[in-house]
Amino acid sequence: MSTALNIIEIEFKGLRRDAFSNPMEFPFKVGDWAVVQVERGMDMGIVSFIGRRPCDEAVEPPEYSIVRKASGEDLKRLEENREKEKEALKICQSMVKQHGLEMKLVDVEYQFDGRKVTFFFTADGRVDFRALVKDLAGYFRTRIDLRQIGARDETRKLSGYGICGLELCCTTWITEFLPITTQMPKEQNLSLNPQKLSGVCGRLKCCLRYELDFYREMLSQFPPVESRIEGFLRQDVGEIDKIDVFKKIITIRFPDEEIEELPYDVFRREYRYQPGQTVAEVIPRKRRPGNQENTGK
């Protein structure tokens, strides 16, 4: 079996994913459950990918390996852990209140073998939870890990639906959160309206990032916005106000606020514009024979 197929990607609760080696060459397929070795003990997750993803080709070999394919007893124990997590969440919420800590518990995750319990929370700033950890460790008698997460991670764990009507991208296929800036909607000619640009998490929508390359490629075929251009239907000079990359229409706005919509194919033909060429201050329209001045010759 090839080295690539000896690597199995496992997905745990909360869409947490990691790669593991498969030295025993267990015959896995996507959707199978597996028990894996982790830093301190064993955990259990579902096979989400077989081999190494193209974007991970340069990543170091997996540190830990798969122990076995999950049995019926393993699945039963996983269900028991999920029930324990519900009770653990209530207990921790009560302790947080007793300690007067400004933090919001989001989720709890039991390691498969019970050697660690991780509590995920959000907070506006740093939280001194040392006393809380001590009380939790005394109650559960196992290793306790309190992990602060951001708004995007919280939404991923809770899941939901976007304004598009589909399940959130962060809970279905996005594997990592990349930085998103206010410059990205500008490059996509979107209105800078916070309500329209914000996702369920209250942050800028993830699609602003993963659609950016498409917009950049498409816009490279057009002259830049704010380029000065001679109108097609009228002879005075206006400014490119907007570009619709889907309908392939260029909107020209003139000084009197009148607008003209110009199909891209007409623009290319009449202005002799080639994608990527340097745009002069004014793009003159190709003069037709009937529009040429009479020189008397």
Backbone bond lengths (Angstrom), bond angles and torsions (degrees), N, CA, C in turn:
res aa  C-N    CA-C-N  psi(-1)  N-CA   C-N-CA  omega(-1)  CA-C   N-CA-C  phi
1 M - - - 1.461 - - 1.527 109.19 -
2 S 1.342 116.43 139.72 1.459 119.81 -178.07 1.513 111.30 -68.26
3 T 1.358 114.61 159.65 1.465 120.34 179.53 1.510 110.91 -59.91
4 A 1.349 116.45 -38.94 1.466 120.20 -178.77 1.519 111.71 -60.14
5 L 1.342 116.73 -41.67 1.456 120.03 -178.62 1.521 111.84 -75.03
6 N 1.331 117.24 -12.49 1.458 120.77 176.04 1.518 111.75 -83.31
7 I 1.323 116.73 2.96 1.458 121.99 177.50 1.525 108.44 -111.29
8 I 1.317 115.96 126.27 1.468 122.07 -177.74 1.525 108.82 -121.93
9 E 1.322 116.94 128.38 1.465 120.97 175.73 1.527 108.69 -88.94
10 I 1.331 115.80 127.88 1.464 121.82 -178.22 1.533 109.21 -114.12
11 E 1.302 115.54 135.04 1.472 121.40 177.56 1.525 109.13 -107.45
12 F 1.340 115.02 129.47 1.454 121.27 -179.79 1.534 109.19 -106.48
13 K 1.300 116.73 -175.15 1.454 121.10 179.53 1.530 110.03 -59.43
14 G 1.318 115.90 143.65 1.462 120.42 179.06 1.515 113.51 76.61
15 L 1.353 117.33 20.69 1.460 123.52 179.03 1.530 113.14 62.28
16 R 1.327 116.21 22.43 1.462 119.66 174.42 1.519 108.20 -75.62
17 R 1.336 117.18 127.54 1.460 121.83 -175.84 1.525 111.03 -124.82
18 D 1.330 114.36 148.09 1.466 119.85 176.02 1.528 108.61 -155.47
19 A 1.327 116.14 156.99 1.464 121.26 -178.96 1.527 110.01 -99.56
20 F 1.341 115.77 143.04 1.463 122.17 -179.98 1.524 108.83 -133.96
21 S 1.316 115.04 147.97 1.457 118.62 175.98 1.525 109.31 -79.07
22 N 1.323 115.81 158.34 1.456 121.65 -178.18 1.532 108.60 -126.97
23 P 1.347 117.25 66.87 1.473 120.51 -173.57 1.520 113.75 -64.14
24 M 1.338 117.15 -27.89 1.467 119.90 179.76 1.526 111.79 -84.12
25 E 1.340 116.38 -2.22 1.463 123.19 177.94 1.530 112.23 54.16
26 F 1.336 115.39 47.91 1.467 119.41 173.99 1.530 108.93 -63.20
27 P 1.334 118.79 139.16 1.480 121.76 -178.44 1.534 111.54 -79.37
28 F 1.319 116.89 85.84 1.452 121.27 -178.41 1.526 111.59 -92.32
29 K 1.338 114.92 155.39 1.460 122.26 166.88 1.520 107.23 -136.13
30 V 1.308 116.86 159.19 1.460 120.89 -178.97 1.526 109.55 -57.45
31 G 1.325 116.68 130.68 1.462 121.54 -178.55 1.511 113.60 105.26
32 D 1.344 116.72 -13.26 1.462 120.38 176.98 1.530 110.05 -74.93
33 W 1.327 116.13 152.28 1.464 121.67 175.67 1.518 109.44 -96.55
34 A 1.326 115.49 144.90 1.460 120.10 -178.21 1.522 110.42 -140.77
35 V 1.331 115.58 145.87 1.462 122.16 173.25 1.527 106.47 -99.13
36 V 1.335 115.71 129.37 1.459 119.81 -173.44 1.523 111.19 -126.18
37 Q 1.313 114.62 157.91 1.463 121.85 174.80 1.526 108.37 -81.96
38 V 1.327 116.71 136.95 1.462 121.68 175.52 1.530 108.34 -127.83
39 E 1.325 116.69 -174.54 1.460 120.36 -173.82 1.526 112.53 -56.08
40 R 1.321 116.09 -44.69 1.464 120.05 179.99 1.525 109.60 -131.64
41 G 1.312 116.14 81.50 1.452 119.56 176.49 1.519 113.23 112.86
42 M 1.344 114.97 -143.49 1.456 121.17 -176.53 1.517 110.06 -132.73
43 D 1.335 114.51 149.15 1.457 121.12 176.62 1.521 108.01 -133.64
44 M 1.329 116.14 173.02 1.464 119.74 -176.42 1.515 110.09 -139.67
45 G 1.336 115.21 136.26 1.465 120.13 179.32 1.509 110.94 -151.89
46 I 1.327 114.74 -174.09 1.462 120.98 -176.20 1.523 109.75 -110.97
47 V 1.321 116.69 143.04 1.465 121.21 179.78 1.529 109.21 -69.50
48 S 1.345 116.41 120.99 1.467 120.71 -179.70 1.523 112.52 -109.42
49 F 1.340 116.80 -17.98 1.473 119.49 179.39 1.520 108.28 -161.56
50 I 1.334 115.37 143.66 1.466 120.63 178.26 1.521 108.36 -113.52
51 G 1.334 115.70 126.55 1.458 119.78 -174.58 1.521 109.84 98.97
52 R 1.298 116.02 -167.50 1.464 120.72 179.40 1.521 109.08 -109.42
53 R 1.316 115.96 131.61 1.464 120.04 178.45 1.533 109.05 -65.19
54 P 1.347 117.29 146.91 1.474 120.39 -178.99 1.520 113.05 -54.20
55 C 1.346 116.82 -36.34 1.464 119.83 -178.00 1.524 112.18 -74.13
56 D 1.351 117.27 -10.10 1.460 120.82 -178.03 1.526 112.75 -109.60
57 E 1.323 117.62 14.97 1.463 120.51 -174.46 1.531 112.91 -62.24
58 A 1.340 116.11 -30.29 1.467 118.92 -177.50 1.525 112.69 -90.92
59 V 1.322 117.48 0.95 1.456 121.45 -178.34 1.521 110.21 -75.10
60 E 1.327 115.34 148.59 1.469 120.65 179.62 1.538 110.70 -61.95
61 P 1.339 118.15 154.61 1.464 121.25 177.71 1.526 110.68 -57.52
62 P 1.335 117.88 150.85 1.469 120.87 -179.36 1.527 112.12 -57.20
63 E 1.328 115.07 141.89 1.462 120.38 -179.36 1.521 111.82 -79.82
64 Y 1.332 116.22 -32.55 1.460 120.80 -176.21 1.530 110.63 -119.33
65 S 1.337 114.43 165.82 1.466 119.29 -173.77 1.525 112.09 -125.36
66 I 1.326 114.30 169.89 1.466 121.35 177.34 1.529 108.88 -83.03
67 V 1.329 115.18 134.79 1.468 120.97 -178.13 1.520 111.03 -87.25
68 R 1.343 116.04 -46.20 1.468 120.05 -178.52 1.525 110.17 -168.49
69 K 1.317 114.81 165.92 1.463 119.20 169.84 1.525 107.14 -75.27
70 A 1.323 116.06 142.11 1.463 120.12 -176.25 1.528 110.97 -68.50
71 S 1.328 114.76 138.81 1.471 121.10 177.82 1.528 109.96 -98.16
72 G 1.318 115.67 178.38 1.460 119.89 176.53 1.517 111.82 -62.22
73 E 1.328 117.00 -37.35 1.459 121.13 177.66 1.529 111.20 -65.29
74 D 1.337 115.75 -36.86 1.462 119.66 178.07 1.530 111.21 -64.12
75 L 1.319 116.32 -43.06 1.467 120.67 179.37 1.524 111.31 -64.65
76 K 1.328 115.82 -37.10 1.460 119.90 177.60 1.528 110.63 -64.87
77 R 1.318 116.13 -41.13 1.464 120.09 179.17 1.531 110.65 -66.09
78 L 1.320 116.75 -36.45 1.465 120.33 177.80 1.521 110.52 -62.04
79 E 1.329 117.12 -41.99 1.460 121.26 177.83 1.531 110.43 -62.32
80 E 1.321 116.21 -40.70 1.465 119.95 178.23 1.527 110.86 -62.48
81 N 1.317 115.98 -39.47 1.465 119.76 177.80 1.529 111.53 -63.31
82 R 1.332 116.78 -38.67 1.461 120.30 178.78 1.530 111.12 -63.32
83 E 1.317 117.15 -36.30 1.467 120.43 176.84 1.528 110.25 -69.64
84 K 1.326 117.06 -38.98 1.462 120.74 177.64 1.533 110.97 -62.53
85 E 1.340 116.28 -35.39 1.462 120.81 -179.04 1.524 111.68 -62.90
86 K 1.314 117.45 -37.25 1.466 120.93 178.62 1.528 110.92 -62.71
87 E 1.332 115.75 -43.91 1.465 120.58 179.74 1.527 110.39 -69.56
88 A 1.351 116.22 -39.48 1.462 120.24 -179.59 1.523 111.13 -63.14
89 L 1.322 117.59 -35.22 1.458 121.71 179.25 1.534 110.33 -63.54
90 K 1.327 116.42 -43.65 1.470 120.62 179.38 1.533 111.05 -64.03
91 I 1.333 115.76 -42.91 1.466 120.06 -178.99 1.528 110.79 -64.00
92 C 1.320 116.15 -44.32 1.466 120.06 -179.43 1.530 111.01 -66.08
93 Q 1.322 117.58 -39.43 1.475 120.83 177.88 1.524 110.41 -59.47
94 S 1.315 115.74 -39.81 1.460 120.36 179.13 1.529 110.74 -65.45
95 M 1.347 116.88 -41.76 1.458 120.72 179.77 1.529 111.56 -68.14
96 V 1.332 116.58 -37.17 1.464 120.35 177.76 1.527 109.85 -60.34
97 K 1.322 115.56 -41.87 1.461 120.71 179.11 1.534 110.91 -64.99
98 Q 1.330 116.28 -41.40 1.464 120.61 179.44 1.531 111.67 -62.37
99 H 1.337 116.14 -37.20 1.467 120.61 -179.15 1.525 112.33 -84.35
100 G 1.329 116.32 -6.56 1.464 119.60 178.92 1.511 114.01 63.90
101 L 1.318 117.07 37.37 1.464 121.31 -178.03 1.535 111.41 -89.81
102 E 1.338 116.03 138.67 1.467 121.68 178.21 1.532 108.98 -87.84
103 M 1.315 115.51 79.80 1.460 121.03 -179.88 1.527 109.07 -149.73
104 K 1.312 115.64 150.59 1.463 121.60 -179.00 1.523 108.85 -116.45
105 L 1.333 116.30 116.36 1.459 120.48 177.58 1.519 110.22 -72.17
106 V 1.330 115.88 133.88 1.463 121.18 -177.09 1.520 111.81 -109.07
107 D 1.332 116.96 -44.68 1.463 119.58 -174.97 1.528 110.10 -158.96
108 V 1.327 115.30 162.86 1.466 122.55 176.30 1.523 107.75 -131.33
109 E 1.320 116.44 139.77 1.460 120.47 178.70 1.524 110.22 -134.22
110 Y 1.335 115.14 119.01 1.462 121.52 174.45 1.520 108.90 -85.07
111 Q 1.324 117.32 130.55 1.453 119.27 169.45 1.521 107.33 -65.29
112 F 1.339 116.98 146.49 1.458 121.21 -172.83 1.526 113.41 -52.63
113 D 1.335 117.49 -42.09 1.460 120.00 -177.72 1.524 112.78 -86.18
114 G 1.338 117.55 1.73 1.464 121.56 176.97 1.510 115.05 78.03
115 R 1.318 118.17 8.34 1.462 120.64 -177.21 1.536 112.94 -81.37
116 K 1.314 116.83 -9.52 1.460 119.77 179.14 1.522 109.69 -151.41
117 V 1.345 115.31 141.75 1.460 121.56 173.89 1.526 107.23 -124.07
118 T 1.323 116.60 125.17 1.459 121.22 -178.17 1.520 109.82 -108.83
119 F 1.323 115.93 128.52 1.465 122.47 176.92 1.531 108.15 -108.86
120 F 1.315 116.00 125.22 1.465 121.37 179.29 1.522 108.83 -102.08
121 F 1.336 115.89 135.94 1.463 119.50 -178.85 1.525 111.11 -145.75
122 T 1.319 114.99 161.19 1.465 121.13 173.62 1.522 108.04 -118.03
123 A 1.321 115.53 152.59 1.462 121.65 178.92 1.520 108.36 -159.64
124 D 1.329 116.31 154.50 1.463 120.43 -179.07 1.526 112.00 -71.49
125 G 1.315 117.29 -28.97 1.467 120.99 -179.95 1.509 110.95 -143.88
126 R 1.316 115.87 -159.93 1.458 120.37 178.62 1.527 110.21 -74.55
127 V 1.334 115.99 144.64 1.463 121.80 -178.33 1.530 109.04 -124.89
128 D 1.320 116.03 130.14 1.463 120.60 176.18 1.527 107.86 -87.76
129 F 1.339 115.50 95.53 1.468 119.92 -175.32 1.528 112.35 -107.94
130 R 1.328 117.76 22.36 1.475 120.34 -177.53 1.521 111.99 -61.07
131 A 1.336 116.96 -42.33 1.466 119.74 179.67 1.528 110.63 -67.38
132 L 1.331 116.11 -36.08 1.472 120.60 178.61 1.524 110.34 -64.51
133 V 1.326 117.51 -43.99 1.465 120.98 179.46 1.525 110.45 -60.65
134 K 1.330 116.26 -40.46 1.466 120.56 179.80 1.527 110.96 -61.86
135 D 1.338 116.36 -43.15 1.469 120.10 179.36 1.523 111.15 -67.86
136 L 1.328 117.36 -40.25 1.473 120.89 -179.89 1.525 110.66 -65.60
137 A 1.324 116.42 -41.52 1.468 120.07 179.37 1.524 110.72 -64.33
138 G 1.346 116.79 -37.40 1.457 120.30 178.58 1.519 111.70 -68.00
139 Y 1.328 116.32 -34.10 1.474 119.78 -178.58 1.533 111.24 -77.46
140 F 1.336 117.18 -48.80 1.471 120.36 -174.60 1.528 112.51 -88.40
141 R 1.331 117.89 -14.33 1.460 122.82 178.73 1.540 112.39 52.67
142 T 1.310 114.66 48.34 1.456 121.71 176.46 1.518 108.11 -155.40
143 R 1.312 116.34 175.29 1.467 120.11 -179.86 1.528 109.43 -70.36
144 I 1.343 115.95 134.19 1.465 121.80 -178.62 1.530 109.52 -113.80
145 D 1.321 116.04 134.64 1.459 121.47 177.58 1.535 107.63 -127.74
146 L 1.343 117.38 117.41 1.458 122.10 174.52 1.523 108.07 -102.02
147 R 1.318 116.44 122.27 1.455 120.54 -173.89 1.529 110.77 -124.23
148 Q 1.324 115.37 120.70 1.465 120.54 178.58 1.523 109.40 -83.95
149 I 1.334 116.21 131.53 1.459 121.49 -178.88 1.524 109.37 -124.46
150 G 1.328 116.50 167.27 1.454 122.00 -179.82 1.518 112.44 -92.93
151 A 1.327 115.20 179.68 1.467 120.89 -177.77 1.523 111.81 -63.52
152 R 1.327 117.61 -36.69 1.462 120.30 -179.44 1.531 110.77 -66.37
153 D 1.337 116.39 -43.59 1.472 120.26 179.16 1.527 111.01 -64.96
154 E 1.328 116.22 -36.73 1.464 119.58 177.98 1.516 110.54 -61.93
155 T 1.330 117.03 -45.61 1.463 121.02 -179.65 1.518 110.94 -64.75
156 R 1.332 116.78 -37.80 1.461 120.06 178.17 1.529 110.67 -60.54
157 K 1.324 117.11 -41.81 1.458 120.62 -178.85 1.528 112.17 -69.59
158 L 1.344 116.19 -37.95 1.462 119.93 -177.34 1.522 112.58 -81.95
159 S 1.351 116.94 -25.18 1.459 123.91 -179.56 1.538 111.13 66.99
160 G 1.327 116.01 -179.06 1.461 120.77 -178.36 1.517 110.11 152.90
161 Y 1.338 115.35 -168.29 1.462 121.35 -178.11 1.525 109.81 -126.53
162 G 1.328 115.68 143.48 1.451 121.01 179.63 1.509 112.04 -87.66
163 I 1.333 116.25 178.70 1.448 121.50 179.96 1.524 111.46 -65.07
164 C 1.342 116.27 -19.50 1.467 121.02 178.02 1.525 112.06 -74.92
165 G 1.340 117.43 -11.40 1.457 121.17 -179.18 1.512 113.97 91.66
166 L 1.329 117.10 -3.35 1.466 121.33 -179.80 1.521 110.67 -101.29
167 E 1.335 115.31 159.83 1.461 119.70 176.59 1.522 109.44 -61.75
168 L 1.312 116.82 144.64 1.453 121.77 -174.29 1.530 112.08 -54.41
169 C 1.332 115.55 138.46 1.467 121.04 179.90 1.528 111.18 -59.71
170 C 1.343 116.41 -36.51 1.470 119.56 -176.71 1.518 112.24 -68.38
171 T 1.329 118.05 -18.68 1.464 120.42 179.44 1.527 112.12 -102.43
172 T 1.329 117.45 0.04 1.462 119.81 -177.57 1.521 113.20 -117.50
173 W 1.345 117.80 -47.04 1.466 116.65 -173.58 1.531 115.35 -141.31
174 I 1.322 119.55 -21.77 1.464 119.53 -179.47 1.526 109.70 -68.69
175 T 1.324 117.05 126.93 1.469 120.85 -176.80 1.526 112.96 -95.32
176 E 1.332 117.75 -22.66 1.460 120.65 178.39 1.521 109.58 -150.41
177 F 1.323 115.99 152.94 1.451 121.75 179.93 1.527 109.57 -93.18
178 L 1.316 116.06 120.13 1.461 121.30 177.89 1.526 109.09 -97.15
179 P 1.330 117.86 154.51 1.470 120.63 -179.99 1.523 111.48 -60.03
180 I 1.329 116.38 138.94 1.462 122.52 178.04 1.523 107.86 -125.87
181 T 1.329 116.88 126.98 1.455 121.45 -177.11 1.522 110.95 -116.68
182 T 1.324 116.09 164.30 1.468 120.71 179.62 1.530 111.69 -70.38
183 Q 1.333 117.56 -13.16 1.457 120.39 177.25 1.525 111.18 -71.23
184 M 1.337 117.51 -26.77 1.463 121.56 -176.13 1.523 112.83 -64.41
185 P 1.342 120.18 -46.97 1.470 118.04 176.11 1.523 112.85 -64.51
186 K 1.327 117.19 -28.79 1.468 119.92 177.10 1.522 109.82 -64.48
187 E 1.335 116.75 -42.53 1.461 120.40 179.98 1.525 111.79 -65.86
188 Q 1.339 116.68 -22.47 1.456 121.10 -179.20 1.527 112.01 -98.13
189 N 1.349 115.30 9.90 1.466 121.66 178.21 1.531 112.22 57.17
190 L 1.322 116.23 39.52 1.453 121.34 179.05 1.523 110.45 -98.23
191 S 1.310 115.48 150.90 1.452 120.90 177.20 1.521 109.18 -66.82
192 L 1.325 117.27 133.96 1.466 120.77 -178.05 1.525 110.26 -83.41
193 N 1.323 114.76 60.98 1.458 122.32 178.69 1.529 108.16 -102.00
194 P 1.328 118.70 111.84 1.477 121.20 -176.26 1.528 113.27 -54.43
195 Q 1.337 117.44 -36.26 1.468 119.54 -178.42 1.523 111.52 -66.56
196 K 1.331 116.96 -34.46 1.455 120.23 -178.80 1.525 112.19 -83.66
197 L 1.314 117.11 -24.88 1.460 120.92 -176.60 1.525 113.18 -92.88
198 S 1.333 116.96 -12.37 1.469 120.50 -177.17 1.529 111.41 -91.58
199 G 1.327 115.23 142.11 1.459 120.53 177.27 1.515 111.57 -90.47
200 V 1.325 115.61 -170.77 1.462 121.39 179.90 1.525 111.32 -59.54
201 C 1.325 116.50 -31.07 1.470 121.46 -177.80 1.520 112.58 -76.52
202 G 1.347 117.26 -9.03 1.454 120.37 -178.05 1.517 113.47 87.91
203 R 1.332 117.04 -2.24 1.461 122.16 177.38 1.529 109.21 -102.86
204 L 1.341 116.20 171.26 1.454 120.30 177.72 1.527 110.27 -58.03
205 K 1.320 117.21 139.27 1.457 122.10 -176.13 1.525 111.93 -60.95
206 C 1.327 115.81 140.66 1.463 121.31 179.92 1.525 111.50 -62.92
207 C 1.341 117.19 -30.71 1.460 119.78 -177.48 1.524 111.76 -65.34
208 L 1.335 117.80 -19.40 1.457 120.19 176.15 1.524 110.43 -64.32
209 R 1.327 115.97 -25.90 1.469 120.29 -179.92 1.518 112.48 -88.35
210 Y 1.318 118.25 -48.61 1.456 117.92 -172.70 1.527 112.84 -81.59
211 E 1.348 118.45 -8.56 1.462 120.85 173.45 1.530 111.80 -96.60
212 L 1.340 116.65 -5.28 1.459 120.91 -173.48 1.527 112.26 -62.76
213 D 1.331 117.51 -43.59 1.464 120.28 -178.46 1.528 111.46 -61.02
214 F 1.349 116.48 -37.53 1.466 120.25 177.93 1.522 110.85 -62.39
215 Y 1.350 115.71 -46.65 1.463 119.57 -179.77 1.526 111.03 -63.11
216 R 1.323 116.69 -41.87 1.460 119.64 -179.72 1.526 110.98 -62.38
217 E 1.324 116.91 -40.44 1.458 120.50 179.77 1.527 110.81 -66.17
218 M 1.335 116.27 -43.61 1.461 120.15 -179.18 1.527 111.49 -68.27
219 L 1.341 117.10 -43.11 1.464 120.44 -177.77 1.522 112.35 -68.48
220 S 1.343 117.13 -20.24 1.464 119.44 178.18 1.526 111.48 -66.25
221 Q 1.352 117.28 -15.62 1.455 121.35 178.94 1.528 112.18 -85.91
222 F 1.346 116.20 -9.63 1.455 121.28 -176.79 1.522 110.33 -111.59
223 P 1.336 117.19 159.80 1.469 119.10 171.42 1.517 109.30 -70.89
224 P 1.308 119.07 154.37 1.464 121.56 -177.79 1.529 112.36 -62.28
225 V 1.329 115.29 148.56 1.459 120.61 172.44 1.528 108.20 -61.04
226 E 1.331 117.02 145.59 1.465 126.21 -178.09 1.524 112.38 80.45
227 S 1.367 117.49 1.99 1.460 118.84 172.75 1.528 108.72 -66.75
228 R 1.331 116.67 141.31 1.466 120.95 176.90 1.517 108.81 -83.18
229 I 1.335 115.92 137.16 1.451 121.00 -171.97 1.529 110.37 -147.29
230 E 1.315 115.49 142.30 1.466 120.84 175.92 1.517 108.97 -78.17
231 G 1.327 117.06 132.15 1.460 120.94 -178.17 1.515 112.50 -62.40
232 F 1.327 116.07 159.04 1.452 121.35 179.36 1.534 110.43 -88.91
233 L 1.336 116.18 -44.60 1.455 120.55 -179.66 1.532 111.68 -87.45
234 R 1.307 117.33 -26.11 1.454 121.64 177.26 1.521 109.02 -125.67
235 Q 1.320 116.59 150.53 1.450 120.94 -168.64 1.530 114.84 -86.22
236 D 1.345 118.69 -11.54 1.458 118.21 -178.64 1.529 111.19 -78.59
237 V 1.328 115.09 169.57 1.460 121.82 -173.39 1.529 110.71 -94.40
238 G 1.317 115.39 134.75 1.457 121.13 176.38 1.522 110.22 -124.91
239 E 1.320 116.05 -163.38 1.461 121.77 -177.88 1.522 109.09 -132.79
240 I 1.327 116.56 137.20 1.466 119.48 177.73 1.523 108.19 -66.82
241 D 1.314 115.93 115.92 1.463 121.92 -173.73 1.524 111.95 -96.56
242 K 1.330 117.01 -34.02 1.468 119.98 -175.06 1.522 109.14 -157.20
243 I 1.344 115.60 150.24 1.461 121.64 176.67 1.517 108.60 -129.04
244 D 1.313 117.13 123.46 1.464 122.71 176.46 1.521 107.49 -98.70
245 V 1.341 116.35 104.36 1.460 120.14 -174.71 1.526 112.18 -73.17
246 F 1.327 117.94 -19.51 1.461 120.64 -179.56 1.528 111.29 -84.49
247 K 1.329 116.95 -47.29 1.466 120.65 177.58 1.521 111.60 -83.89
248 K 1.346 117.04 -10.45 1.457 123.92 -178.75 1.530 110.28 56.09
249 I 1.324 114.66 57.14 1.462 121.75 179.46 1.519 109.58 -126.50
250 I 1.323 116.45 133.62 1.461 123.21 177.01 1.528 107.78 -102.98
251 T 1.328 117.18 125.95 1.455 121.79 178.32 1.522 109.20 -100.25
252 I 1.345 115.46 122.59 1.462 121.87 179.06 1.522 108.44 -105.42
253 R 1.319 117.29 130.22 1.472 122.11 177.12 1.528 108.77 -111.54
254 F 1.334 115.22 130.42 1.456 121.00 -177.82 1.528 110.28 -98.95
255 P 1.352 117.59 166.19 1.465 120.73 -177.78 1.523 114.71 -55.70
256 D 1.340 117.29 -29.00 1.470 120.14 179.24 1.525 112.28 -86.51
257 E 1.350 116.41 12.52 1.473 124.37 178.50 1.526 113.32 73.19
258 E 1.314 118.12 3.81 1.459 120.30 172.54 1.531 108.28 -70.75
259 I 1.331 116.90 148.95 1.461 119.98 179.20 1.522 110.67 -123.14
260 E 1.312 114.21 156.00 1.460 121.08 177.83 1.518 107.47 -136.30
261 E 1.327 117.19 130.94 1.467 121.60 179.50 1.517 108.96 -102.32
262 L 1.316 115.08 124.29 1.459 121.14 -173.22 1.526 110.56 -119.40
263 P 1.340 117.99 117.47 1.470 120.22 176.81 1.528 110.55 -61.04
264 Y 1.317 116.29 144.16 1.453 121.04 -174.21 1.530 112.33 -63.43
265 D 1.337 116.97 -39.28 1.459 118.50 -179.67 1.529 111.80 -64.71
266 V 1.343 116.56 -35.54 1.463 120.34 175.55 1.525 109.48 -66.97
267 F 1.318 115.86 -42.59 1.470 120.71 179.51 1.527 110.57 -58.98
268 R 1.338 116.86 -47.70 1.461 120.34 -179.27 1.522 110.99 -61.20
269 R 1.320 116.44 -41.47 1.464 119.92 -176.29 1.527 112.04 -72.39
270 E 1.332 116.88 -46.71 1.458 120.91 -173.00 1.529 113.53 -79.96
271 Y 1.326 117.42 -28.08 1.463 120.04 -176.46 1.526 112.13 -104.03
272 R 1.351 114.90 -3.00 1.465 120.42 -179.85 1.527 111.43 54.02
273 Y 1.303 114.85 41.82 1.470 120.00 -177.70 1.521 110.08 -89.17
274 Q 1.340 116.18 134.05 1.452 122.46 175.70 1.525 109.31 -112.50
275 P 1.350 119.21 129.73 1.470 121.50 -179.45 1.519 111.88 -51.53
276 G 1.326 115.23 130.83 1.451 120.57 177.40 1.511 114.61 92.45
277 Q 1.331 117.86 -10.71 1.459 118.40 -178.83 1.522 110.22 -73.05
278 T 1.318 116.42 155.08 1.452 121.22 178.57 1.523 109.34 -69.81
279 V 1.330 116.57 130.72 1.455 120.99 -176.90 1.521 109.58 -94.75
280 A 1.314 116.96 126.41 1.460 121.27 176.60 1.516 109.06 -72.86
281 E 1.334 116.85 172.80 1.472 120.20 -178.82 1.525 110.73 -59.23
282 V 1.335 116.27 -40.52 1.466 120.68 178.13 1.514 108.15 -124.18
283 I 1.340 116.64 126.31 1.461 120.60 176.45 1.521 107.14 -90.93
284 P 1.341 118.60 106.48 1.469 119.56 -179.00 1.519 111.22 -77.34
285 R 1.314 115.07 147.89 1.460 119.86 178.43 1.521 109.17 -81.36
286 K 1.325 115.72 144.91 1.456 120.80 176.63 1.528 109.75 -60.00
287 R 1.319 117.56 124.03 1.463 120.44 -178.35 1.530 109.63 -80.82
288 R 1.318 114.69 130.68 1.456 120.32 178.17 1.534 109.19 -85.42
289 P 1.357 117.51 157.55 1.467 120.18 -178.90 1.524 112.93 -53.84
290 G 1.310 117.52 -38.09 1.456 120.13 -177.72 1.509 113.32 -71.80
291 N 1.347 117.66 -15.41 1.454 121.63 -178.69 1.534 112.29 -97.93
292 Q 1.349 116.53 -6.49 1.443 118.85 -178.26 1.512 110.95 -69.22
293 E 1.355 115.19 145.02 1.476 120.43 -179.65 1.518 109.74 -70.21
294 N 1.328 116.89 147.05 1.445 122.62 177.51 1.528 108.47 -79.75
295 T 1.317 116.69 110.98 1.458 121.27 -177.31 1.513 112.90 -88.76
296 G 1.344 117.18 -5.37 1.454 121.06 -179.92 1.497 113.56 84.10
297 K 1.356 116.04 2.59 1.474 118.80 178.58 1.514 110.64 -89.72
